[in-house]
């Protein structure tokens, strides 16, 4: 969970310092000034090594995009999205119940009952193409699935799941609950 804490700390610090700079009049409240400030702030944070190497990839991408795209880099928008997602999904101090293997199995059963093509028994170690002839499909690497739950059945490692849904009806309830999947990553084939 180190990455989660690091990215939350990075984004929270950047956005807080941006608001302080705007409140003190150091920068104007407009997209050009805000993007420029955040690009410089991230570059300085990298130079001073304020944050862990776990978030270095994101910081490098923000600096490169900020320098090449200017106000169109949308660094602030990305940071706001990350803050919203990580504070919603991983709130600090929240004593939420862990995700369990039983919940995962319940999801698989529900998808199976809705006539989804389910793939959980194969190892996925390269790019996968699921030929489903128009049927919704769900795939998880069997090795990752075996390693991500502890003896008590609690999720202790991230688990990548591939959903291919031919209509957005499956995702609408997720969006209403502020799910962490951005709409831009979900494509619809009609």
N, C-alpha and C positions, 0 to 999 in steps of 0.2 A: 504493500500500500504506500510505499515511499513515493512513487510517481504521483499518486493522487494528491498527497500532501504537498509535494513540491510544486506541482502545476497550480494548485489552489493558492499557495503562498505567492508564487510569481504573479499570477493574474490579479490577485487581490492587492498586492503591493503596487503594481503598475497602475491599476485603475484608481487606487486611493491617492497615489502621488499625482496622477493626472488631475483629479478633482481638486487637490490642494493647490496645484499650479494655476488652475482656472480661477479658483476662489481668491487667490492672492494677486491675480492680475498679471502673472508672469506670462501666460499665454492666453490667446483669445479663444472663445468658445465657438470654434468652427472646425469642420472636418480636416482641413489642410493643417491647421495648427496642432490639432489633436493627434493626427497620424504622424506628423513630424516629431512631436514630443515623444510619442510611444516608441517610434523607431530609434531615436537617440537614447531613450531610457533603457531599452532592451540592449542596445549595443554597449552602453556603459555597464549595465548589470553583467553582461558577458565578460567584459574586460576586467571588471573587479571580482569576477567569480562569486557573485552574491548568492547564486542558486546552484543546486546540485547538477551533476552531469546528466542526470536522468531527463532533464528538460532542455538540454543543449540543442537538440535537433529542432524543437519548436522555436527556440530563440533565434537560431541561425536562419530559419525560414522566414521569420518575421522581419529580421534585419534585411535580408536579401530582397524580400518583397517590398518592404518600406523604401528601400533605396531605388529599386527599379520601377515600382508602380506608383509611388507617392501616395496621394490621398486615396487612390483606388486599391491600396493594399488591404484595407479593411481590418487592420490590426485591432482596432478598438472593438469592432463587431465580433471578431473571433474571440477576443478576450471576454467580452460580455457573454457570449454563448457558452464558452468553457466555464465561466463562473456560474452561470445559471444551471448548467448540467451537473457540474460536480457538487455544487451546494445542494442541489435537489436530490441527487442520487447518493451522495456521500456526505451528509450533513455532519459537521463536527459535534462531538458530544452526544450524538443521537444513539440511543440504544435500540437500534432496529434489529429485527430478527434476521439471522443469516439466511441466504438462499440455500435450499437443501436439495439433495438428490431426489427426494420424493417430489418436490415441486417441479424439477426438471422432467421426471418421469410422467408427471401429470400433464405437463405441456405436450410431451410426445404423444401421450394417449389422446389428448384433445385434438391435436393435429391429425392423428391417425383416424379418429372418429369423423373428422371433416374431410376425409379422403385425400390427405396429403401424402406425397411420396417421401418416406422417411429413410434417411441414411445415417445410422449411428454405429454400424458394425465394421466400417472400413477405415483404414488409416489414410489420412489426407496429408500428403507431404509435398504436393505440388499443385499447380493450377488444376482445378476440377471443372469439368463441364457435365452438368446433369441434364440428360435428355429425358424430359418428362412428358412430351407430347401434350403440352397444354395443362398439365396437372401442377398444382402448387407443390413445391419441394422444400425440404428442410434437411440440412446436412451438418454433421459434427464429426470431427476426427475421433476415432475410437481411442487412440492413445491419449489425446488431450482430455477426453471425457474420463478416462480411468485415473488420470493424475490430478484433476482439478478439485476433487472432493476428498476430504479427509475421512478417517475411520468413522467419525460421528455422522458422516453424510453431509457436512457443511462445505459450501464452495469456498476454497482457499486460494485458488489461482484463477486468473481470467480464462474464460472459455469462449472461443470464437464460434459463432453459429452462422450458417448461411441460410437465409430465407429467400426463396424465389416465389413471390406471389404475383399472380397475373392481374390482380386488381388491388387497388389501394384500400379496399374495405378492411383488410386484415390490420393495416397500420393505423387507421383512424383512431381506434381506442388508445393506442400508444401515444399518439400526438396529444390527445386530450389530457393524458396523465403526465405531460412534459417529459416524454421519453427522450433518451439521449441520442436517438438516431435523427440526424438532420434530414429534412425533406429532400435536400439535394442529393443524398446518397441513395435514395429509393426511387427507382424508375418503374414506371408502369408500362406493361406491354398490353395493348388492347387488341 
